[in-house]
Amino acid sequence: MDSGITVTGTGQATAPADLLRLTLSVGHDAADVAAAVAQVAEKTDAVHAALSALGVEAKDIETSTVNVYPQYRDSMKVASYRASHSITVTTRNLTGFGDLLNAAVDAVGNDLGMEGLNFDVADKRPLLDQARQLAFAQAREKAAQLAELAGQSLGSISAVTEGYGHGPIPLVMEQSAKASGAYDSSLSITPGEQTVQLSLDVRWNWA
């Protein structure tokens, strides 16, 4: 059986956020499924049009979830049907979410909900490269120390396994948008920095 040592090294790298993702939902209750779905489709189109008028491209608006389900009375009889359609809007305008939200509120009023927003980094490759180098350096340092303690010398590397994690922090605001009181488009939000973390399991043979 081969002898050697396996160690884990971790590295992380941080960069300022350059993307904002805003998730909005459109919901509507109706007496039957067809009517609920039709209303949500119409109102979702209105939100799309409002966002497009602000310069958001179609490729930056995508469906997150679609739901249709019954609403029950206390007697457990179906009272109505609710349809909902959640969309995620991606923009590089990190402070413009208030304008986007107000435009959507103006389009559909109280049928709009805001599910949350988070920041991200568009190109993570430089961060991954940096984190990978740091992880490998830490793994080598650990392995060298353990080899010395064991009275051994490190030989060739026989295996490397990589694990990756990314941590944008979502800002969740689970509340319905109110047409009578639009959000303040000057509301200050702080993008902050985003961190990627990577781990490497590295196996060295003894020399």
C-alpha positions as CSV (number, residue, x, y, z in Angstrom):
1,M,0.0,0.0,0.0
2,D,1.3,3.4,-0.9
3,S,2.4,5.5,2.0
4,G,2.3,9.3,2.3
5,I,0.3,12.1,3.7
6,T,-2.8,14.0,2.7
7,V,-3.4,17.6,4.0
8,T,-6.0,20.3,3.3
9,G,-5.1,23.8,2.5
10,T,-7.6,26.7,2.2
11,G,-7.3,30.1,0.6
12,Q,-9.6,33.0,0.1
13,A,-9.7,36.1,-2.0
14,T,-11.8,39.2,-1.9
15,A,-12.9,41.8,-4.4
16,P,-15.5,44.6,-4.5
17,A,-18.9,43.6,-5.8
18,D,-19.7,44.7,-9.4
19,L,-23.1,43.1,-9.8
20,L,-26.5,43.5,-8.2
21,R,-29.2,40.9,-8.4
22,L,-32.7,41.9,-7.4
23,T,-35.5,39.3,-7.1
24,L,-39.0,40.5,-7.6
25,S,-42.3,38.6,-7.6
26,V,-45.6,39.2,-9.2
27,G,-48.6,37.5,-7.6
28,H,-52.4,37.5,-8.2
29,D,-55.4,35.7,-6.8
30,A,-58.3,34.7,-8.9
31,A,-61.4,32.4,-8.8
32,D,-59.8,29.9,-11.2
33,V,-56.3,28.9,-12.3
34,A,-56.6,30.2,-15.8
35,A,-57.5,33.7,-14.7
36,A,-54.8,33.8,-12.0
37,V,-52.1,32.7,-14.6
38,A,-53.4,35.1,-17.2
39,Q,-53.2,38.0,-14.8
40,V,-49.8,37.2,-13.6
41,A,-48.5,36.8,-17.2
42,E,-50.0,40.3,-18.1
43,K,-48.5,41.9,-15.0
44,T,-45.1,40.3,-15.4
45,D,-45.0,41.7,-19.0
46,A,-45.7,45.1,-17.5
47,V,-42.8,44.7,-15.1
48,H,-40.5,43.7,-18.0
49,A,-41.6,46.7,-19.9
50,A,-41.0,49.0,-17.0
51,L,-37.5,47.6,-16.4
52,S,-36.7,47.8,-20.1
53,A,-37.6,51.4,-20.1
54,L,-34.9,52.0,-17.5
55,G,-32.3,50.3,-19.8
56,V,-32.4,46.8,-18.4
57,E,-31.7,44.3,-21.2
58,A,-33.9,41.2,-21.7
59,K,-30.9,38.9,-21.1
60,D,-30.6,40.4,-17.6
61,I,-34.1,39.4,-16.6
62,E,-34.7,35.8,-15.9
63,T,-37.4,33.7,-14.3
64,S,-36.6,32.4,-10.8
65,T,-39.7,30.5,-9.9
66,V,-43.3,30.0,-11.1
67,N,-46.1,28.8,-8.8
68,V,-49.8,28.1,-8.9
69,Y,-51.6,26.9,-5.9
70,P,-55.1,26.9,-4.2
71,Q,-55.9,29.2,-1.3
72,Y,-58.2,27.6,1.3
73,R,-60.9,28.9,3.6
74,D,-61.2,27.8,7.2
75,S,-63.5,25.0,6.1
76,M,-60.6,23.8,3.9
77,K,-62.6,24.5,0.8
78,V,-60.8,26.3,-2.1
79,A,-61.4,30.0,-1.9
80,S,-59.2,31.1,-4.8
81,Y,-56.1,30.3,-6.7
82,R,-52.9,32.2,-6.5
83,A,-50.3,32.4,-9.3
84,S,-46.9,33.9,-8.9
85,H,-43.9,34.6,-11.0
86,S,-40.5,35.5,-9.6
87,I,-37.9,37.2,-11.7
88,T,-34.3,38.1,-11.0
89,V,-32.9,41.3,-12.4
90,T,-29.1,41.6,-12.9
91,T,-27.5,45.1,-13.2
92,R,-24.1,46.7,-12.8
93,N,-25.7,49.8,-11.4
94,L,-25.1,48.8,-7.7
95,T,-27.0,51.7,-6.3
96,G,-29.9,51.8,-8.8
97,F,-32.2,49.2,-7.2
98,G,-34.5,51.8,-5.8
99,D,-35.2,53.1,-9.3
100,L,-35.8,49.5,-10.6
101,L,-38.1,48.8,-7.7
102,N,-40.2,51.9,-8.0
103,A,-40.6,51.3,-11.7
104,A,-42.0,47.8,-11.0
105,V,-44.3,49.2,-8.3
106,D,-45.6,51.8,-10.7
107,A,-46.3,49.0,-13.2
108,V,-48.2,46.5,-11.0
109,G,-48.8,48.2,-7.6
110,N,-49.6,45.9,-4.7
111,D,-49.2,42.7,-6.8
112,L,-45.5,43.2,-6.6
113,G,-43.3,41.7,-3.9
114,M,-39.6,42.0,-3.3
115,E,-37.9,38.8,-2.3
116,G,-34.4,40.0,-1.8
117,L,-31.2,41.3,-3.4
118,N,-27.6,40.3,-3.3
119,F,-24.3,41.4,-4.6
120,D,-21.8,39.4,-6.6
121,V,-18.6,39.5,-8.7
122,A,-19.1,38.9,-12.4
123,D,-15.7,37.4,-13.2
124,K,-14.4,35.2,-10.4
125,R,-11.5,33.7,-12.2
126,P,-8.8,36.0,-10.8
127,L,-10.2,35.4,-7.3
128,L,-10.1,31.7,-7.8
129,D,-6.6,31.8,-9.1
130,Q,-5.4,33.8,-6.1
131,A,-7.4,31.6,-3.6
132,R,-6.0,28.4,-5.3
133,Q,-2.4,29.6,-4.9
134,L,-2.9,30.5,-1.3
135,A,-4.6,27.1,-0.6
136,F,-1.7,25.2,-2.2
137,A,0.9,27.2,-0.4
138,Q,-0.8,26.4,2.9
139,A,-1.1,22.7,2.1
140,R,2.6,22.5,1.2
141,E,3.5,24.3,4.4
142,K,1.4,21.9,6.5
143,A,2.8,18.9,4.7
144,A,6.4,20.0,5.1
145,Q,5.9,20.4,8.9
146,L,4.1,17.1,9.3
147,A,6.8,15.3,7.3
148,E,9.5,16.8,9.5
149,L,7.6,15.7,12.6
150,A,7.3,12.2,11.2
151,G,10.9,12.0,10.2
152,Q,10.0,11.7,6.5
153,S,10.7,13.6,3.3
154,L,8.0,14.7,0.8
155,G,8.1,13.1,-2.6
156,S,5.8,13.5,-5.6
157,I,2.2,14.6,-5.4
158,S,-0.2,11.7,-6.2
159,A,-3.6,13.5,-6.0
160,V,-5.2,16.9,-5.7
161,T,-8.9,17.5,-5.0
162,E,-10.5,20.9,-5.1
163,G,-13.5,22.3,-3.3
164,Y,-15.0,25.8,-3.9
165,G,-17.3,28.1,-2.0
166,H,-18.6,31.6,-2.8
167,G,-20.2,33.9,-0.3
168,P,-22.2,36.8,-1.5
169,I,-24.3,38.0,1.4
170,P,-28.0,38.4,0.4
171,L,-30.0,41.3,1.8
172,V,-33.5,39.8,2.2
173,M,-36.4,42.1,2.4
174,E,-39.6,40.0,2.5
175,Q,-42.2,42.6,2.2
176,S,-44.8,43.6,-0.4
177,A,-44.2,46.8,-2.4
178,K,-46.9,49.3,-1.8
179,A,-48.1,51.5,-4.7
180,S,-49.2,54.2,-2.4
181,G,-45.7,54.6,-0.9
182,A,-42.9,53.9,-3.3
183,Y,-39.5,53.0,-2.1
184,D,-37.1,55.9,-1.8
185,S,-34.9,55.6,-4.9
186,S,-32.1,57.4,-3.0
187,L,-32.0,54.7,-0.3
188,S,-28.4,54.0,0.5
189,I,-27.2,50.4,0.1
190,T,-23.6,49.2,0.6
191,P,-22.3,46.7,-2.0
192,G,-19.2,45.8,0.1
193,E,-16.8,43.1,-0.9
194,Q,-17.4,39.5,-2.0
195,T,-15.2,36.6,-1.0
196,V,-14.5,33.3,-2.6
197,Q,-12.9,30.4,-0.6
198,L,-11.3,27.4,-2.1
199,S,-9.9,24.2,-0.4
200,L,-7.4,21.7,-1.8
201,D,-6.8,18.2,-0.5
202,V,-3.3,17.4,-1.6
203,R,-1.6,14.0,-1.2
204,W,2.1,13.6,-1.1
205,N,4.0,10.3,-1.4
206,W,7.0,9.9,0.9
207,A,10.2,10.3,-0.9
